[in-house]
Amino acid sequence: MRTFIYMVRHGDSPKVGNERTRGLSEEGNKDAQRITNILKKESIDAVFSSPYKRSILTVQDLADQLGHKVSVVEDLKERIFTVEDKRLSDEELLTFLNKSFSEPNFALPGGESNKDCQTRAIKTLKEILNTYRGQKVVVGTHGAVMTLMMSYFDRKYDLEFLLHTSKPDIYRMEFNERELVAVNRLWNSHGGLNRA
């Protein structure tokens, strides 16, 4: 029985503000509409999201148009890099990610390791796979936690993969029971459906 998980990385978000509450930029809002246009044709059965506002806003219109509610799950939140509400600069984040992907148990004070983040997120993803067997589920997410969930099933989803994702992005993961059998990227930089 095939189950499809659509990992939807959130759209562009302002660089300032609280990690949990900052929303989408004007471009991010436009891209959320493009995501809706792509995914509303996929016969989605359920929509889940990280509790972070930018993630919810990226999938909210899709859920509304399909008559679904967005089920917010705390354990789908982005990896906690440091004290939860403090945002790292891009330079700090890249240095930190390099160390984290080479040392999965490494964490900054007040933060969590790649291993800890993956463990909490995978628990939720497995529950979704069990509950929605044979169905199609959208998961509104973030770059690092998405990569860690995908790498649990296939280690090729690593730091290099993360650095080449975009905001937003869509990956359709196809499962046969709990075995990942295919991943297709549905987003392209022009906001349309990727045919490849």
MDTraj code that builds the backbone (N, CA, C; nanometers):
import mdtraj as md
import numpy as np

residues = "MET ARG THR PHE ILE TYR MET VAL ARG HIS GLY ASP SER PRO LYS VAL GLY ASN GLU ARG THR ARG GLY LEU SER GLU GLU GLY ASN LYS ASP ALA GLN ARG ILE THR ASN ILE LEU LYS LYS GLU SER ILE ASP ALA VAL PHE SER SER PRO TYR LYS ARG SER ILE LEU THR VAL GLN ASP LEU ALA ASP GLN LEU GLY HIS LYS VAL SER VAL VAL GLU ASP LEU LYS GLU ARG ILE PHE THR VAL GLU ASP LYS ARG LEU SER ASP GLU GLU LEU LEU THR PHE LEU ASN LYS SER PHE SER GLU PRO ASN PHE ALA LEU PRO GLY GLY GLU SER ASN LYS ASP CYS GLN THR ARG ALA ILE LYS THR LEU LYS GLU ILE LEU ASN THR TYR ARG GLY GLN LYS VAL VAL VAL GLY THR HIS GLY ALA VAL MET THR LEU MET MET SER TYR PHE ASP ARG LYS TYR ASP LEU GLU PHE LEU LEU HIS THR SER LYS PRO ASP ILE TYR ARG MET GLU PHE ASN GLU ARG GLU LEU VAL ALA VAL ASN ARG LEU TRP ASN SER HIS GLY GLY LEU ASN ARG ALA".split()
xyz = np.array([
    [0.0837, -0.1182, 0.0000],
    [0.0000, 0.0000, 0.0000],
    [0.0885, 0.1251, 0.0000],
    [0.0652, 0.2149, -0.0955],
    [0.1471, 0.3347, -0.1114],
    [0.0902, 0.4522, -0.0326],
    [0.1767, 0.5179, 0.0403],
    [0.1417, 0.6389, 0.1141],
    [0.2336, 0.7501, 0.0646],
    [0.1794, 0.8687, 0.0490],
    [0.2569, 0.9820, -0.0016],
    [0.2618, 1.0921, 0.1030],
    [0.3838, 1.1350, 0.1344],
    [0.4062, 1.2473, 0.2248],
    [0.4645, 1.3613, 0.1417],
    [0.3988, 1.4749, 0.1455],
    [0.4451, 1.5934, 0.0729],
    [0.5118, 1.6871, 0.1730],
    [0.6444, 1.6891, 0.1719],
    [0.7188, 1.7799, 0.2582],
    [0.7162, 1.9188, 0.1936],
    [0.6579, 2.0146, 0.2636],
    [0.6481, 2.1512, 0.2114],
    [0.7304, 2.2432, 0.3007],
    [0.8471, 2.2813, 0.2512],
    [0.9285, 2.3780, 0.3255],
    [0.8636, 2.5152, 0.3113],
    [0.8593, 2.5889, 0.4206],
    [0.7902, 2.7179, 0.4209],
    [0.8501, 2.8173, 0.3228],
    [0.7688, 2.9171, 0.2894],
    [0.8126, 3.0241, 0.2005],
    [0.9033, 3.1244, 0.2702],
    [0.9476, 3.2228, 0.1934],
    [1.0371, 3.3266, 0.2439],
    [0.9734, 3.3985, 0.3624],
    [1.0573, 3.4293, 0.4610],
    [1.0108, 3.4910, 0.5852],
    [1.1027, 3.6072, 0.6197],
    [1.0504, 3.7107, 0.6851],
    [1.1385, 3.8218, 0.7263],
    [1.2555, 3.7700, 0.8107],
    [1.3686, 3.8350, 0.7983],
    [1.4898, 3.7910, 0.8689],
    [1.4897, 3.8319, 1.0158],
    [1.3961, 3.9167, 1.0544],
    [1.3911, 3.9625, 1.1936],
    [1.2683, 3.9052, 1.2617],
    [1.2754, 3.8997, 1.3933],
    [1.1595, 3.8547, 1.4687],
    [1.1818, 3.7202, 1.5346],
    [1.0830, 3.6803, 1.6084],
    [1.0831, 3.5577, 1.6858],
    [1.0726, 3.4364, 1.5932],
    [1.1512, 3.3342, 1.6200],
    [1.1489, 3.2139, 1.5364],
    [1.0090, 3.1524, 1.5272],
    [0.9375, 3.1521, 1.6363],
    [0.8073, 3.0867, 1.6404],
    [0.6978, 3.1695, 1.5751],
    [0.7073, 3.3027, 1.5813],
    [0.5941, 3.3859, 1.5394],
    [0.6148, 3.4648, 1.4106],
    [0.7357, 3.4675, 1.3561],
    [0.7488, 3.5465, 1.2335],
    [0.6772, 3.4762, 1.1191],
    [0.6109, 3.5564, 1.0367],
    [0.5277, 3.5019, 0.9296],
    [0.6007, 3.4931, 0.7977],
    [0.5296, 3.5241, 0.6903],
    [0.5850, 3.5196, 0.5552],
    [0.6058, 3.6604, 0.5021],
    [0.7045, 3.6759, 0.4156],
    [0.7238, 3.8017, 0.3446],
    [0.6188, 3.8102, 0.2332],
    [0.6171, 3.9205, 0.1624],
    [0.5243, 3.9346, 0.0491],
    [0.5505, 3.8238, -0.0538],
    [0.6778, 3.7980, -0.0812],
    [0.7128, 3.6898, -0.1753],
    [0.6696, 3.5542, -0.1204],
    [0.6885, 3.5338, 0.0100],
    [0.6468, 3.4093, 0.0720],
    [0.4975, 3.3857, 0.0595],
    [0.4184, 3.4907, 0.0732],
    [0.2730, 3.4791, 0.0567],
    [0.2357, 3.4428, -0.0873],
    [0.3039, 3.5026, -0.1830],
    [0.2784, 3.4688, -0.3242],
    [0.3129, 3.3225, -0.3512],
    [0.4261, 3.2788, -0.2960],
    [0.4680, 3.1395, -0.3164],
    [0.3717, 3.0416, -0.2486],
    [0.3120, 3.0806, -0.1356],
    [0.2143, 2.9941, -0.0697],
    [0.0955, 2.9684, -0.1633],
    [0.0568, 3.0698, -0.2392],
    [-0.0527, 3.0520, -0.3362],
    [-0.0097, 2.9564, -0.4476],
    [0.1151, 2.9658, -0.4907],
    [0.1655, 2.8742, -0.5944],
    [0.1684, 2.7308, -0.5423],
    [0.2044, 2.7141, -0.4152],
    [0.2025, 2.5808, -0.3543],
    [0.0608, 2.5249, -0.3558],
    [-0.0358, 2.6086, -0.3190],
    [-0.1760, 2.5659, -0.3230],
    [-0.2139, 2.5198, -0.4628],
    [-0.1753, 2.5969, -0.5635],
    [-0.2097, 2.5621, -0.7022],
    [-0.1494, 2.4291, -0.7454],
    [-0.0296, 2.3989, -0.6983],
    [0.0349, 2.2721, -0.7333],
    [-0.0309, 2.1554, -0.6598],
    [-0.0527, 2.1719, -0.5292],
    [-0.0944, 2.0582, -0.4468],
    [-0.2452, 2.0324, -0.4443],
    [-0.3257, 2.1295, -0.4828],
    [-0.4707, 2.1057, -0.4767],
    [-0.5144, 2.0012, -0.5791],
    [-0.4288, 1.9702, -0.6756],
    [-0.4584, 1.8677, -0.7767],
    [-0.4146, 1.7283, -0.7322],
    [-0.3530, 1.7191, -0.6137],
    [-0.2924, 1.5933, -0.5686],
    [-0.3849, 1.5058, -0.4829],
    [-0.5094, 1.5460, -0.4632],
    [-0.6042, 1.4691, -0.3800],
    [-0.5508, 1.4467, -0.2387],
    [-0.5126, 1.5554, -0.1744],
    [-0.4552, 1.5506, -0.0401],
    [-0.5628, 1.5119, 0.0619],
    [-0.5283, 1.4214, 0.1530],
    [-0.6218, 1.3741, 0.2552],
    [-0.6089, 1.4459, 0.3887],
    [-0.4913, 1.5007, 0.4195],
    [-0.4700, 1.5674, 0.5482],
    [-0.3533, 1.6649, 0.5361],
    [-0.3568, 1.7677, 0.6218],
    [-0.2517, 1.8692, 0.6229],
    [-0.2014, 1.8862, 0.7665],
    [-0.0707, 1.8675, 0.7846],
    [-0.0046, 1.8864, 0.9132],
    [0.0948, 2.0010, 0.8999],
    [0.1342, 2.0574, 1.0132],
    [0.2342, 2.1636, 1.0095],
    [0.3102, 2.1719, 1.1400],
    [0.4311, 2.2234, 1.1275],
    [0.5078, 2.2751, 1.2406],
    [0.4228, 2.3837, 1.3075],
    [0.4466, 2.4114, 1.4358],
    [0.3718, 2.5186, 1.5026],
    [0.4203, 2.6588, 1.4669],
    [0.5276, 2.6702, 1.3905],
    [0.5811, 2.8020, 1.3578],
    [0.4921, 2.8686, 1.2530],
    [0.4653, 2.9967, 1.2736],
    [0.3672, 3.0697, 1.1925],
    [0.3973, 3.0627, 1.0427],
    [0.5244, 3.0769, 1.0044],
    [0.5589, 3.0778, 0.8617],
    [0.5263, 2.9449, 0.7953],
    [0.5379, 2.8365, 0.8694],
    [0.5054, 2.7043, 0.8163],
    [0.3538, 2.6874, 0.8012],
    [0.2795, 2.7269, 0.9048],
    [0.1329, 2.7175, 0.8980],
    [0.0798, 2.8009, 0.7821],
    [0.1289, 2.9257, 0.7693],
    [0.0802, 3.0140, 0.6632],
    [0.1095, 2.9598, 0.5230],
    [0.2164, 2.8839, 0.5090],
    [0.2525, 2.8282, 0.3780],
    [0.1516, 2.7232, 0.3315],
    [0.0889, 2.6502, 0.4252],
    [-0.0055, 2.5434, 0.3869],
    [-0.1515, 2.5750, 0.4207],
    [-0.1769, 2.6892, 0.4858],
    [-0.3129, 2.7209, 0.5314],
    [-0.4122, 2.7349, 0.4165],
    [-0.3752, 2.8073, 0.3117],
    [-0.4678, 2.8273, 0.1992],
    [-0.5012, 2.6942, 0.1319],
    [-0.4024, 2.6079, 0.1177],
    [-0.4268, 2.4747, 0.0614],
    [-0.5299, 2.4005, 0.1457],
    [-0.5083, 2.3982, 0.2766],
    [-0.6020, 2.3288, 0.3655],
    [-0.7420, 2.3888, 0.3538],
    [-0.7509, 2.5222, 0.3521],
    [-0.8809, 2.5883, 0.3405],
    [-0.9527, 2.5484, 0.2123],
    [-0.8805, 2.5502, 0.1012],
    [-0.9425, 2.5174, -0.0276],
    [-0.9873, 2.3713, -0.0343],
    [-0.9187, 2.2842, 0.0379],
    [-0.9546, 2.1423, 0.0354],
    [-1.0558, 2.1057, 0.1447],
    [-1.0891, 2.2022, 0.2300],
    [-1.1826, 2.1746, 0.3381],
    [-1.1212, 2.0976, 0.4535],
    [-0.9891, 2.1085, 0.4694],
    [-0.9185, 2.0429, 0.5792],
    [-0.8759, 2.1481, 0.6809],
    [-0.8504, 2.1041, 0.8033],
    [-0.7858, 2.1927, 0.8992],
    [-0.6368, 2.1596, 0.8992],
    [-0.5575, 2.2561, 0.9392],
    [-0.4142, 2.2314, 0.9554],
    [-0.3937, 2.1748, 1.0948],
    [-0.3469, 2.0505, 1.1027],
    [-0.3158, 1.9883, 1.2313],
    [-0.1744, 2.0288, 1.2712],
    [-0.1643, 2.1111, 1.3752],
    [-0.0350, 2.1630, 1.4201],
    [0.0260, 2.0657, 1.5210],
    [0.1511, 2.0248, 1.4940],
    [0.2196, 1.9278, 1.5795],
    [0.3522, 1.9881, 1.6250],
    [0.3674, 2.0019, 1.7547],
    [0.4859, 2.0651, 1.8138],
    [0.6155, 1.9982, 1.7674],
    [0.6174, 1.8662, 1.7569],
    [0.7416, 1.7957, 1.7233],
    [0.7825, 1.8080, 1.5765],
    [0.7026, 1.8770, 1.4958],
    [0.7424, 1.9049, 1.3575],
    [0.8153, 2.0385, 1.3445],
    [0.8361, 2.1079, 1.4577],
    [0.9035, 2.2378, 1.4530],
    [1.0473, 2.2224, 1.4033],
    [1.1030, 2.3360, 1.3636],
    [1.2415, 2.3374, 1.3167],
    [1.3347, 2.2939, 1.4297],
    [1.4480, 2.2442, 1.3910],
    [1.5496, 2.2095, 1.4905],
    [1.5781, 2.3322, 1.5754],
    [1.5880, 2.3129, 1.7048],
    [1.6207, 2.4233, 1.7952],
    [1.7729, 2.4374, 1.7929],
    [1.8199, 2.5446, 1.7306],
    [1.9635, 2.5625, 1.7140],
    [2.0286, 2.6170, 1.8405],
    [1.9595, 2.7068, 1.9075],
    [2.0106, 2.7677, 2.0303],
    [1.8889, 2.8034, 2.1138],
    [1.9027, 2.8937, 2.2108],
    [1.7864, 2.9330, 2.2892],
    [1.6734, 2.9608, 2.1904],
    [1.5585, 2.8974, 2.2078],
    [1.4571, 2.8804, 2.1027],
    [1.4217, 3.0032, 2.0214],
    [1.4115, 3.1192, 2.0834],
    [1.3650, 3.2352, 2.0083],
    [1.4774, 3.3170, 1.9442],
    [1.6030, 3.2768, 1.9647],
    [1.7157, 3.3523, 1.9088],
    [1.7488, 3.3009, 1.7689],
    [1.7520, 3.3926, 1.6726],
    [1.7830, 3.3557, 1.5350],
    [1.9328, 3.3715, 1.5105],
    [1.9949, 3.2690, 1.4509],
    [2.1363, 3.2770, 1.4149],
    [2.1507, 3.3501, 1.2821],
    [2.2623, 3.4227, 1.2646],
    [2.2894, 3.4834, 1.1341],
    [2.3180, 3.3715, 1.0337],
    [2.3094, 3.4029, 0.9046],
    [2.3349, 3.3018, 0.8023],
    [2.4753, 3.2426, 0.8157],
    [2.5736, 3.3286, 0.8491],
    [2.7118, 3.2818, 0.8630],
    [2.7249, 3.1866, 0.9828],
    [2.6661, 3.2274, 1.0954],
    [2.6698, 3.1422, 1.2149],
    [2.6001, 3.0093, 1.1878],
    [2.4874, 3.0166, 1.1191],
    [2.4092, 2.8959, 1.0916],
    [2.4868, 2.7986, 1.0041],
    [2.5537, 2.8480, 0.8999],
    [2.6289, 2.7589, 0.8113],
    [2.7421, 2.6889, 0.8864],
    [2.8146, 2.7625, 0.9688],
    [2.9206, 2.7018, 1.0500],
    [2.8635, 2.5947, 1.1419],
    [2.7532, 2.6268, 1.2065],
    [2.6865, 2.5355, 1.2982],
    [2.6362, 2.4103, 1.2258],
    [2.5760, 2.4287, 1.1079],
    [2.5245, 2.3135, 1.0322],
    [2.6368, 2.2205, 0.9879],
    [2.7480, 2.2781, 0.9448],
    [2.8626, 2.1952, 0.9050],
    [2.9062, 2.1050, 1.0201],
    [2.9160, 2.1613, 1.1391],
    [2.9572, 2.0823, 1.2557],
    [2.8487, 1.9803, 1.2919],
    [2.7228, 2.0212, 1.2847],
    [2.6110, 1.9337, 1.3230],
    [2.5981, 1.8117, 1.2326],
    [2.6193, 1.8308, 1.1027],
    [2.6044, 1.7177, 1.0101],
    [2.7260, 1.6254, 1.0142],
    [2.8392, 1.6744, 1.0652],
    [2.9542, 1.5847, 1.0812],
    [2.9564, 1.5213, 1.2202],
    [2.8898, 1.5847, 1.3173],
    [2.8804, 1.5329, 1.4543],
    [2.7334, 1.5364, 1.4974],
    [2.6549, 1.4315, 1.4687],
    [2.5099, 1.4338, 1.4921],
    [2.4668, 1.4598, 1.6357],
    [2.5551, 1.4400, 1.7333],
    [2.5186, 1.4649, 1.8729],
    [2.5580, 1.6043, 1.9211],
    [2.6180, 1.6856, 1.8335],
    [2.6617, 1.8197, 1.8715],
    [2.5416, 1.9131, 1.8859],
    [2.5411, 1.9933, 1.9932],
    [2.4375, 2.0938, 2.0141],
    [2.4966, 2.2143, 2.0860],
    [2.4460, 2.3321, 2.0536],
    [2.4828, 2.4527, 2.1268],
    [2.4035, 2.4582, 2.2577],
    [2.4489, 2.5352, 2.3557],
    [2.3733, 2.5484, 2.4807],
    [2.2298, 2.5944, 2.4531],
    [2.1341, 2.5244, 2.5120],
    [1.9934, 2.5588, 2.4927],
    [1.9332, 2.5050, 2.3651],
    [2.0152, 2.4372, 2.2839],
    [1.9667, 2.3837, 2.1575],
    [1.9580, 2.2325, 2.1600],
    [1.9293, 2.1746, 2.0447],
    [1.9243, 2.0291, 2.0341],
    [2.0164, 1.9829, 1.9222],
    [2.0555, 1.8587, 1.9271],
    [2.1430, 1.8010, 1.8249],
    [2.0610, 1.7545, 1.7054],
    [2.1296, 1.7262, 1.5951],
    [2.0618, 1.6661, 1.4799],
    [1.9920, 1.5372, 1.5210],
    [2.0611, 1.4570, 1.6017],
    [2.0047, 1.3285, 1.6431],
    [1.8766, 1.3477, 1.7231],
    [1.8784, 1.4421, 1.8180],
    [1.7592, 1.4678, 1.9003],
    [1.6430, 1.5184, 1.8150],
    [1.6726, 1.6104, 1.7240],
    [1.5688, 1.6649, 1.6361],
    [1.5092, 1.5549, 1.5481],
    [1.5955, 1.4743, 1.4900],
    [1.5488, 1.3664, 1.4033],
    [1.4610, 1.2675, 1.4804],
    [1.5007, 1.2336, 1.6024],
    [1.4250, 1.1377, 1.6826],
    [1.2835, 1.1875, 1.7093],
    [1.2687, 1.3138, 1.7501],
    [1.1345, 1.3649, 1.7808],
    [1.0486, 1.3790, 1.6554],
    [1.1097, 1.4249, 1.5449],
    [1.0320, 1.4454, 1.4226],
    [0.9920, 1.3130, 1.3581],
    [1.0833, 1.2155, 1.3599],
    [1.0531, 1.0851, 1.2993],
    [0.9424, 1.0131, 1.3742],
    [0.9379, 1.0290, 1.5040],
    [0.8289, 0.9686, 1.5807],
    [0.6939, 1.0167, 1.5272],
    [0.6824, 1.1465, 1.5038],
    [0.5587, 1.2032, 1.4494],
    [0.5342, 1.1546, 1.3072],
    [0.6389, 1.1527, 1.2242],
    [0.6209, 1.1096, 1.0856],
    [0.5753, 0.9639, 1.0794],
    [0.6293, 0.8801, 1.1639],
    [0.5860, 0.7385, 1.1668],
    [0.4398, 0.7268, 1.2093],
    [0.3973, 0.8099, 1.3040],
    [0.2564, 0.8100, 1.3445],
    [0.1664, 0.8503, 1.2277],
    [0.2099, 0.9490, 1.1502],
    [0.1332, 0.9915, 1.0320],
    [0.1274, 0.8772, 0.9306],
    [0.2403, 0.8109, 0.9070],
    [0.2434, 0.6987, 0.8117],
    [0.1506, 0.5859, 0.8561],
    [0.1431, 0.5593, 0.9851],
    [0.0548, 0.4540, 1.0363],
    [-0.0921, 0.4935, 1.0260],
    [-0.1225, 0.6168, 1.0628],
    [-0.2615, 0.6621, 1.0668],
    [-0.3185, 0.6848, 0.9266],
    [-0.2361, 0.7296, 0.8349],
    [-0.2835, 0.7669, 0.7007],
    [-0.2305, 0.6725, 0.5941],
    [-0.2206, 0.5439, 0.6251],
    [-0.1728, 0.4454, 0.5274],
    [-0.2573, 0.4517, 0.4007],
    [-0.1897, 0.4547, 0.2866],
    [-0.2586, 0.4565, 0.1582],
    [-0.3151, 0.5921, 0.1206],
    [-0.2774, 0.6965, 0.1948],
    [-0.3314, 0.8293, 0.1683],
    [-0.2200, 0.9278, 0.1336],
    [-0.2617, 1.0532, 0.1136],
    [-0.1685, 1.1600, 0.0756],
    [-0.1753, 1.2699, 0.1801],
    [-0.0587, 1.3010, 0.2392],
    [-0.0525, 1.3932, 0.3522],
    [0.0526, 1.5010, 0.3271],
    [0.0135, 1.6261, 0.3488],
    [0.1065, 1.7389, 0.3423],
    [0.1627, 1.7643, 0.4816],
    [0.2940, 1.7882, 0.4879],
    [0.3605, 1.8242, 0.6130],
    [0.4313, 1.9583, 0.5914],
    [0.3777, 2.0649, 0.6520],
    [0.4429, 2.1955, 0.6466],
    [0.5625, 2.1952, 0.7393],
    [0.6793, 2.2296, 0.6863],
    [0.8022, 2.2055, 0.7618],
    [0.9087, 2.3111, 0.7337],
    [1.0297, 2.2810, 0.7760],
    [1.1455, 2.3706, 0.7680],
    [1.2640, 2.2928, 0.7102],
    [1.3660, 2.3658, 0.6686],
    [1.4778, 2.3028, 0.5991],
    [1.5522, 2.1954, 0.6753],
    [1.5995, 2.2264, 0.7964],
    [1.6824, 2.1298, 0.8691],
    [1.6016, 2.0088, 0.9143],
    [1.4859, 2.0309, 0.9759],
    [1.4071, 1.9171, 1.0245],
    [1.3569, 1.8324, 0.9076],
    [1.3226, 1.8951, 0.7948],
    [1.2817, 1.8194, 0.6766],
    [1.3962, 1.7296, 0.6290],
    [1.5159, 1.7865, 0.6196],
    [1.6318, 1.7093, 0.5746],
    [1.6590, 1.5929, 0.6690],
    [1.6481, 1.6160, 0.7991],
    [1.6729, 1.5093, 0.8965],
    [1.5684, 1.3989, 0.8877],
    [1.4423, 1.4356, 0.8631],
    [1.3395, 1.3327, 0.8452],
    [1.3667, 1.2509, 0.7196],
    [1.4020, 1.3186, 0.6114],
    [1.4287, 1.2471, 0.4865],
    [1.5534, 1.1601, 0.4978],
    [1.6562, 1.2101, 0.5696],
    [1.7808, 1.1326, 0.5818],
    [1.7641, 1.0086, 0.6685],
    [1.6618, 1.0066, 0.7524],
    [1.6333, 0.8863, 0.8309],
    [1.6074, 0.7681, 0.7378],
    [1.5442, 0.7935, 0.6247],
    [1.5089, 0.6887, 0.5287],
    [1.6152, 0.6701, 0.4206],
    [1.6935, 0.7753, 0.3918],
    [1.7971, 0.7670, 0.2887],
    [1.9042, 0.8715, 0.3213],
    [2.0259, 0.8250, 0.3489],
    [2.1327, 0.9151, 0.3942],
    [2.1817, 1.0120, 0.2878],
    [2.1346, 0.9977, 0.1658],
    [2.1770, 1.0950, 0.0639],
    [2.1163, 1.2330, 0.0905],
    [2.0143, 1.2386, 0.1762],
    [1.9565, 1.3675, 0.2134],
    [2.0391, 1.4227, 0.3295],
    [2.1433, 1.4971, 0.2923],
    [2.2456, 1.5425, 0.3858],
    [2.2565, 1.6946, 0.3816],
    [2.3646, 1.7475, 0.4350],
    [2.3831, 1.8922, 0.4375],
    [2.3852, 1.9496, 0.2961],
    [2.4492, 1.8810, 0.2048],
    [2.4547, 1.9290, 0.0659],
    [2.3137, 1.9412, 0.0076],
    [2.2302, 1.8431, 0.0353],
    [2.0898, 1.8483, -0.0079],
    [2.0212, 1.9701, 0.0539],
    [2.0353, 1.9873, 0.1861],
    [1.9725, 2.1001, 0.2549],
    [2.0125, 2.2329, 0.1916],
    [2.1406, 2.2491, 0.1626],
    [2.1900, 2.3754, 0.1082],
    [2.1381, 2.4034, -0.0322],
    [2.0870, 2.3012, -0.0997],
    [2.0336, 2.3194, -0.2352],
    [1.8812, 2.3234, -0.2391],
    [1.8171, 2.3198, -0.1228],
    [1.6722, 2.3368, -0.1209],
    [1.6408, 2.4856, -0.1287],
    [1.5153, 2.5158, -0.1556],
    [1.4736, 2.6549, -0.1660],
    [1.3623, 2.6830, -0.0659],
    [1.3269, 2.8102, -0.0533],
    [1.2125, 2.8512, 0.0284],
    [1.1132, 2.9176, -0.0645],
    [1.0013, 2.8554, -0.0882],
    [0.9559, 2.7256, -0.0400],
    [1.0143, 2.6120, -0.1235],
    [0.9760, 2.4913, -0.0885],
    [1.0144, 2.3728, -0.1646],
    [0.9121, 2.2639, -0.1368],
    [0.9001, 2.1692, -0.2288],
    [0.8055, 2.0581, -0.2114],
    [0.8727, 1.9290, -0.2559],
    [0.8718, 1.8291, -0.1676],
    [0.9231, 1.6958, -0.1994],
    [0.8139, 1.5936, -0.1712],
    [0.7778, 1.5184, -0.2744],
    [0.6782, 1.4115, -0.2575],
    [0.7523, 1.2813, -0.2287],
    [0.7330, 1.2295, -0.1066],
    [0.7967, 1.1046, -0.0641],
    [0.6947, 0.9929, -0.0792],
    [0.7312, 0.8900, -0.1530],
    [0.6419, 0.7756, -0.1735],
    [0.6898, 0.6587, -0.0896],
    [0.5997, 0.6064, -0.0075],
    [0.6317, 0.4955, 0.0815],
    [0.5517, 0.3714, 0.0452],
    [0.6180, 0.2571, 0.0526],
    [0.5510, 0.1271, 0.0498],
    [0.5602, 0.0773, 0.1934],
    [0.4480, 0.0851, 0.2663],
    [0.4475, 0.0676, 0.4117],
    [0.5411, 0.1737, 0.4707],
    [0.6516, 0.1334, 0.5363],
    [0.7444, 0.2335, 0.5917],
    [0.8731, 0.2448, 0.5115],
    [0.8771, 0.1808, 0.3965],
    [0.9970, 0.1886, 0.3122],
    [0.9816, 0.3013, 0.2114],
    [1.0777, 0.3927, 0.2110],
    [1.0788, 0.5013, 0.1144],
    [1.1206, 0.4456, -0.0207],
    [1.0344, 0.4591, -0.1218],
    [1.0647, 0.4009, -0.2531],
    [1.0926, 0.5061, -0.3594],
    [1.0507, 0.6311, -0.3372],
    [1.0777, 0.7359, -0.4364],
    [1.0600, 0.8727, -0.3725],
    [1.1377, 0.9701, -0.4222],
    [1.1219, 1.1104, -0.3841],
    [1.1246, 1.1930, -0.5116],
    [1.0246, 1.2777, -0.5279],
    [1.0190, 1.3677, -0.6426],
    [1.0042, 1.5110, -0.5946],
    [1.0870, 1.5991, -0.6491],
    [1.0743, 1.7413, -0.6164],
    [0.9657, 1.7995, -0.7061],
    [0.8664, 1.8633, -0.6459],
    [0.7550, 1.9195, -0.7219],
    [0.7664, 2.0701, -0.7432],
    [0.8602, 2.1341, -0.6768],
    [0.8746, 2.2787, -0.6864],
    [0.9923, 2.3133, -0.7753],
    [0.9788, 2.4214, -0.8526],
    [1.0964, 2.4754, -0.9208],
    [1.1051, 2.6238, -0.8903],
    [1.2156, 2.6846, -0.9236],
    [1.2410, 2.8234, -0.8830],
    [1.1442, 2.9220, -0.9469],
    [1.0699, 2.8796, -1.0483],
    [0.9722, 2.9667, -1.1125],
    [0.8339, 2.9511, -1.0510],
    [0.8257, 2.8702, -0.9450],
    [0.6995, 2.8547, -0.8745],
    [0.6026, 2.7620, -0.9426],
    [0.6498, 2.6871, -1.0380],
    [0.5618, 2.5943, -1.1076],
    [0.5909, 2.4508, -1.0731],
    [0.5187, 2.3625, -1.1352],
    [0.5341, 2.2189, -1.1112],
    [0.6601, 2.1700, -1.1815],
    [0.7428, 2.0962, -1.1088],
    [0.8602, 2.0342, -1.1688],
    [0.8161, 1.9088, -1.2408],
    [0.8424, 1.8984, -1.3672],
    [0.8006, 1.7824, -1.4462],
    [0.9023, 1.6687, -1.4417],
    [1.0263, 1.7026, -1.4035],
    [1.1319, 1.5997, -1.4045],
    [1.1217, 1.5070, -1.2873],
])
top = md.Topology()
chain = top.add_chain()
for i, resn in enumerate(residues, 1):
    res = top.add_residue(resn, chain, resSeq=i)
    for name in ("N", "CA", "C"):
        top.add_atom(name, md.element.get_by_symbol(name[0]), res)
traj = md.Trajectory(xyz[None], top)
